[in-house]
Amino acid sequence: MLGMLARLLKALNSESGPWAIAWAFVLGMIMGLTPLFSLHNLVILFLAMSLRVNFSGFLLAWIFFSGVAYLFDPVADWIGEALLQADALQGLWVSLYDNPLARLLQFNHTITLGSLVFALAFAPVWLFISYYLIINYRQRVQAWFVKLRVVQGLKGSKFWSVYQRVNGLRGG
């Protein structure tokens, strides 16, 4: 866990694009808010592993939102039940349930459907919030931290040059 957090801080402090980190947070949020053993989570995991997003950020967001998901379950259940009982959508639900492949999506379960709809609706908001937080972290917190005398003294030491050399050899 500390290793993932260290890699996330390294990504936040690196030249990695803030959008790549923000998208990692969004994918982790979607996977964390929805039930784990769902077909759509395989798609999310595939996207997180194949796109150029920070995987540590994805994992940390997934862990965080998995813990928070229990707070949203009543809302997800309400959304899912409202969608499944909507008269205008009855034909869609019947055709999805009759299709064996579509039945794997488990959209006939209220929490699965409601949490996915909620997560997808909240995704654009979380994307821009994450981007804003990353930019502000880089402009304010990182700049303040670099100005600390302890950090400046550490960067001027022999230890720092050895660390940089070893870190470069490891591919970090």
C-alpha positions in Angstrom: 0.0 0.0 0.0 2.8 2.4 0.9 4.5 1.5 -2.4 1.4 2.4 -4.4 1.2 5.7 -2.5 4.8 6.4 -3.2 4.4 5.6 -6.9 1.3 7.9 -7.0 3.3 10.7 -5.3 6.1 10.1 -7.8 3.6 10.4 -10.7 2.1 13.6 -9.2 5.5 15.1 -8.9 6.7 13.9 -12.3 6.1 15.3 -15.7 3.2 12.9 -16.3 0.2 14.6 -17.8 -2.4 15.6 -15.2 -5.1 14.2 -17.6 -3.5 10.7 -17.5 -3.6 10.7 -13.7 -7.1 12.2 -13.6 -8.4 9.5 -16.0 -6.8 6.9 -13.7 -8.8 8.3 -10.8 -12.0 8.2 -12.9 -11.5 4.6 -14.0 -10.7 3.6 -10.4 -13.8 5.4 -9.2 -16.1 3.6 -11.7 -14.6 0.2 -10.7 -14.8 1.0 -7.0 -18.4 2.2 -7.0 -19.8 -0.8 -8.9 -19.9 -4.4 -7.8 -16.6 -6.1 -8.2 -17.6 -9.2 -10.1 -19.2 -7.5 -13.1 -18.4 -7.8 -16.8 -18.1 -4.1 -17.1 -15.3 -4.1 -14.5 -13.3 -6.3 -16.8 -13.6 -3.7 -19.5 -12.6 -1.0 -17.0 -9.6 -3.0 -15.9 -8.6 -3.6 -19.5 -8.8 0.1 -20.2 -6.7 0.9 -17.1 -4.1 -1.6 -18.2 -4.0 -0.7 -21.9 -4.3 3.1 -21.8 -1.5 5.4 -20.6 -3.0 6.1 -17.2 -1.2 5.9 -13.9 -1.9 2.4 -12.6 -1.1 3.3 -9.0 -3.6 6.1 -9.1 -6.1 3.7 -10.6 -5.6 1.2 -7.8 -5.7 3.8 -5.0 -8.9 5.3 -6.4 -10.4 1.8 -6.7 -9.6 1.0 -3.1 -10.9 4.4 -1.8 -14.1 4.2 -3.8 -14.7 0.6 -2.9 -14.8 1.7 0.7 -17.1 4.6 0.0 -19.4 2.5 -2.3 -21.4 1.2 0.7 -22.5 4.8 1.4 -23.9 5.1 -2.1 -25.6 1.7 -2.2 -29.0 3.1 -1.2 -28.8 5.7 -3.9 -27.6 3.1 -6.4 -30.4 0.8 -5.5 -33.0 3.6 -5.9 -31.6 4.6 -9.3 -31.5 1.0 -10.5 -35.0 0.2 -9.3 -36.3 3.4 -10.9 -34.7 2.5 -14.2 -35.8 -1.1 -14.1 -39.4 -0.1 -13.4 -39.6 2.7 -15.9 -42.4 1.8 -18.4 -40.5 3.3 -21.3 -37.5 1.0 -20.8 -39.4 -2.3 -20.3 -38.7 -3.4 -23.9 -35.0 -2.8 -23.5 -34.8 -4.8 -20.2 -36.8 -7.7 -21.6 -34.6 -7.9 -24.8 -31.4 -7.7 -22.7 -32.6 -10.4 -20.3 -33.6 -12.6 -23.2 -30.1 -12.3 -24.7 -27.7 -14.7 -22.9 -24.7 -12.6 -23.6 -26.3 -9.4 -22.4 -27.5 -11.3 -19.2 -23.8 -11.4 -18.2 -23.9 -7.7 -17.8 -26.2 -8.2 -14.8 -28.2 -5.1 -15.5 -31.3 -6.8 -14.0 -29.7 -6.2 -10.5 -30.7 -2.8 -9.1 -27.4 -2.0 -7.4 -25.3 -3.1 -10.5 -27.4 -0.9 -12.8 -27.8 2.0 -10.4 -24.1 2.1 -9.4 -22.9 2.0 -13.0 -25.3 4.8 -14.0 -24.3 6.8 -11.0 -20.6 6.3 -11.6 -20.9 7.1 -15.3 -22.9 10.3 -14.5 -20.4 11.4 -11.9 -17.3 10.5 -14.1 -17.1 13.8 -15.9 -17.4 15.8 -12.7 -14.8 13.6 -11.0 -12.5 13.9 -14.0 -12.4 17.7 -13.8 -12.2 17.7 -10.0 -9.2 15.4 -10.2 -7.6 17.4 -12.9 -8.1 20.6 -10.8 -6.7 19.0 -7.7 -3.6 17.6 -9.5 -2.9 21.0 -11.1 -3.3 22.8 -7.7 -1.1 20.2 -6.0 1.6 20.8 -8.5 1.4 24.6 -8.4 1.0 25.0 -4.6 1.9 22.0 -2.5 4.8 20.8 -4.6 6.3 24.3 -5.0 5.9 24.9 -1.2 7.6 21.5 -0.4 10.5 22.1 -2.7 11.2 25.5 -1.0 11.6 23.9 2.5 15.2 24.1 3.8 15.2 20.4 4.7 14.4 19.4 1.1 16.9 21.9 -0.3 19.6 20.5 2.0 18.8 17.0 1.1 18.9 17.7 -2.6 22.3 19.3 -2.2 23.7 16.2 -0.3 25.8 13.3 -1.6 22.9 11.0 -0.6 20.6 12.7 -3.2 23.0 12.3 -6.1 23.5 8.6 -5.2 19.7 8.2 -5.0 19.1 9.9 -8.3 21.8 7.6 -9.9 20.3 4.4 -8.4 16.7 5.5 -9.3 17.8 6.2 -12.9 19.3 2.7 -13.1 16.2 1.0 -11.8 14.1 2.7 -14.5 12.3 5.0 -12.1 
